[in-house]
Amino acid sequence: MKKRFFQHLLILAAALILPLSGQDAENTARLTAVNGNVFIMAASGEKKPAAVNMTLSEDDEIITESGTCSFSYSGVVNVDMDDNSKTRINPPDDETDAPSITCFLGKIFAKVQKLGNTTSFSVVTPTVIAGVRGTEFSVVCAEDGSSMIGVDSGLVEVEAGEGEKAECSPGQSAEAGYAGPLQKKEGFKREDFNREAWMKQKRENLMQNKDQIFEHLEKGLDRHIKFMTEAEKKMDEMEKNQKNLMMVMKKAQQQGNQQQIMRLKENAKQNFMVYAKVMRGMEQARVKCKTQFAVADRLGGSPEFKDFKDKNAQKFTRIKEHNEHFAKREALIRAKAPAIRMAFRDQKMEHRGAQPGMRQQEQHQNHGQQPRGGQPGGRPQQRR
């Protein structure tokens, strides 16, 4: 009963949030070309061969082994993946509904149609986030977690580390590793870029600086665990704020206090912005944690690192435990998010011409059932 009451509070709170402008994205990803060995790994862990016209769900990972593929996303983004690459379809941004993907490893080329002023497309990597509004650019991720963004046309804003930012124009690139600062460079040409040479250089860096990189991985995982703990507290605080907000709003409506109602509307909007910021931060930490664990696994799995792994056996165990701890905390936060996310999306649908209450009615009919897809957050079922 308490859970249901809170869900209704969140739906009411979402009605207070000011409408967002922008085009309503379909947020559907679909494979448009498949060549060679390409696989789709679902969030459930199920792995199956990719096929043309296959619809991709949120959190699906696209893995090209000896093959290549292309996919479209939301009708505005086309992505080409090289061989030996791994990309994931992210949930759309909670605040803007903008499409987003994660590139864990390898190389992709994205072509984005010119979008409106309030929507964008983003690519998350282990070390940077690239945000665009209409452009053509490449993303390359190496085994040591390094990332490079190269721009063919348009503008790309790249963010890394502690608020480091760089805006790249055609012919420019930005590169960041775990330990070094964000570096902006001139003279990028996609047709001249040698992915193999770049990847080889990064692997040699991984081998030569394994002690420094390993120490950085440990510190990074500690930061991510701390972030998840703080994120849980923020979500709890936000739930409490929403409940208090609705009580005050009800009283203000009864008194006809329009000035106070307007202030409460702004408070509701700010409350959701806190939620959206937490979810974006969690996604970034999720990518970094997963990649850092993969880098540590490479350090321990490579024959040339056998002595290194034996010497640091306890540290490897600690990193594995931290990775599992992170996953559990992420699940706890995501369990608190569905009602907030659905409520906010309902509000946007109503302002864009959908029938008011349609999604609320659907939620009421499905009360007591698992969210669509059987996953926290009501993610869509796998459609193949």
Helices and strands as residue ranges (DSSP letters): H 2-14, E 29-35, E 38-41, E 47-49, E 55-56, E 61-64, E 68-73, E 77-81, E 85-89, E 100-112, E 121-124, E 128-132, E 135-141, E 147-153, E 156-160, E 164-168, E 172-176, E 183-186, G 190-192, H 195-208, H 210-255, H 258-301, G 303-305, H 306-311, H 313-336, H 338-351, H 358-365, G 372-374
